[in-house]
Amino acid sequence: MHDLRHVTEHFEEFRTQLGRRGKVPEALSRLEELARSRREGITRVEGLRKERNDASSAMAQIADKKSEEFAARRDSLRSLGAEIKKLEVELGEVESTLQGILAELPNTPDASAPDGGGEEENVVLRVVGEKPEYDFEPKDHVDLGVGLGLLDFEAGAKISGARFVVMRGLGARMERALMQFMLDLHVDEHGYEEVWPPALVKDEALFGTSQLPKFSADLFRIAKDAEWEKENDAGHDLFLCPTAEVPVTNMLAGDIVDGQKLPITMTAFTPCFRSEAGSYGRDTRGMIRQHQFDKVELVRFVRPENGITEHAKLVGHAEEVLKRLGLHYRVVELCTGDLSFAAKKCFDLEVWLPGQSAYREISSCSWFGDFQARRMKARFRPEPKAKPQMLHTINGSGLAIGRTVVAILEQYQQADGSIFIPEALRPYMGGAERISAK
């Protein structure tokens, strides 16, 4: 979320920055108009308050409290007080409308983000490893996983409906193994604190990380009964967690942390739930776009001046998972027209899927500046007794587990339909080196 004062004082610059994303939001003109009304209203209220204070002081000098002059001044003060209250209510309504508009406006891109209108203008920064070559026609993960008894889409549909899967046998074990492998790497080698957050989150937490109000259609909201309302936090809607970014980042909501403790870094595994609104017909085959999937998330809270370097560090930590697993991938910087709603700058890690003959995103690593922190009121104190400042937040998948399974199945497939297990993962799979048909 943007700072209203900064926006109104640098309006044309703000408009230009938002314009780098593509179309300038129509609400911006309304915001400018309301901000002007707000300034005029504040000036008017402040003038009336001064007038009231002066009149009150003058009235206090009148000796005869029963005189007509005293009564007239008293009536004038009451009239002033009523007018001030009326203007304050109007100002409150304007302020609420302004905050609502600000909540709907996306973040401004960082100056270093490449300009572009959409996905086709993203910039490939580096390609890591070689594409695997086969002397046979590679299969996709669906044919491989079903053929080996690892993926059961029929059972998933029977239990829950479309876009769910049951993982079985060594498929289920690979999912669990990847979770533990990723967490061990990020905790033991990269120094993140491991947390295990709830899978249900409040609406205010989703607002803090910018999923609400913009992306409400993509969330699963929980129905609550009267008993729940009585025992818990009434007045808040609850949602299934769409990503660990939400609960982990909100752990510092409303806090002022010691600047000497920054960066604060956390990693978490969560199941993630998304309705995938608007994606009907896209990626319906297999595990690429599911309503439920598992993910290990990386979150960093940093000083503003360290945002770019800390962002690069997180990208490196996510990349290390792919390197240890020996998977071919590339790093892409998103252009301004393809940035997510809340991101200032973003790098996607895209893994090669031979079955699709395409690169697919497996991690999106974003630097948000103070956009999320302002919504959450998450601050730090640079020095003892110094004025608090807004934190900068960074997060990214480290990695999406289901898509990592997909990449392993497709990149490590063999001519006979079996799958080699990456060496780094074997200790987590009981030493198994290969998955073969029974």
Secondary structure, 3 states (H helix, E strand, C coil): CCCHHHHHHCHHHHHHHHHCCCCCCCHHHHHHHHHHHHHHHHHHHHHHHHHHHHHHHHHHCCCCCCCHHHHHHHHHHHHHHHHHHHHHHHHHHHHHHHHHHHHHCCCCCCCCCCCCCCHHHCEEEEEECCCCCCCCCCCCHHHHHHHCCCEEHHHHHHHCCCCCCEECCHHHHHHHHHHHHHHHHHHHHCCCEEECCCCEEEHHHHHHCCCCCCCHHHCCEECCCHHHHHHCCCCCCEEECCCCHHHHHHHHCCCEEEHHHCCEEEEEEEEEECCCCCCCCCCCCCCCCCCEEEEEEEEEEECHHHHHHHHHHHHHHHHHHHHHCCCCEEEEECCHHHCCCCCCEEEEEEEEECCCCEEEEEEEEEECCCHHHHHHCCEEECCCCCCCEECEEEEEEEEEHHHHHHHHHHHCECCCCCEECCHHHHHHHCCCCEECCC
